[in-house]
Amino acid sequence: MGLFDLFKGKGDKKTEASDKRGKTNPADKWAQAAGDKRAQNYDRQEALQALADMKSPEAAAALLKRFTFIMDPSITDQEEKEIAFHGVLAAGQDAIEPIRAFVAKADSAAMPMKLMKELLDEEKFVDELILWLERWDTEYSKFIDPKIQLLVALGDHKSPKIREAVEPFLTDVNETARFHAVVTTLAQDDSAALEPLLTTLADEESFRVKNKICDGIAVRGWVVPDDERDRVRKSLPPDYAIDATGRLSSRA
């Protein structure tokens, strides 16, 4: 290689590196306006529509930011969110990772769940909700709205995976989380849940949770094992009793 070729090669590499640094994603042009509540309505709506037309993962990520605020008038808010919603869906399977990243930091799981339900079949959707729920633990947290939303949503589906995923939340420090964990566990109609529910009943202080457990077991006709009956009797709320066959019933 001659001297001229050496300098030519270095120049080509420099130009190539410069091109890479200068290359921007088309979604970047519109992302700020689309997610800015203080932007002019026209500018924000133009940005949302431009992103929706791109049908890319980067555009989907930018559109998701429109779900982080509410604005007046409500009709404008709804129209803009409709554009964002359909724009995210337009990216198809490429929208899944941006939605996952968004819900990991979101104050609400409602919209991410709605979007995923459109993109995935029943089994994969359940798997996705379980994946999101696994990010949560049962310890105290000041803000747990997404966790509650996930527990409630899983109650609309049936799968052995759901019972296993929800069971840890029967001992959650938050009473509302425990209540919805009980509701979702019972909704699976799986008698394998009887033992953990009885354990929860014995340790539970909330009468709302206790009543829900007892009512669910009674309705399903599940039989309390003989060696568990004394413990269960001591834990029953006033309106319930256990008969000689091990079945729970309401005194009312």
Secondary structure, 3 states (H helix, E strand, C coil): CCHHHHHHHHHHHHHHHHHHHHCCCCCHHHHHHHCCCCCCHHHHHHHHHHHHHHCCHHHHHHHHHHHHCCCCCHHHHHHHHHHHHHHHHHCHHHHHHHHHHHHCCCCCCHHHHHHHHHHCCHHHHHHHHHHHHCCCCCCCCCCCHHHHHHHHHHCCCCCHHHHHHHHHHHHCCCHHHHHHHHHHHHHCCCHHHHHHHHHHHHHCCCHHHHHHHHHHHHHHCCCCCHHHHHHHHHHCCCCEEECCCCCEEECC
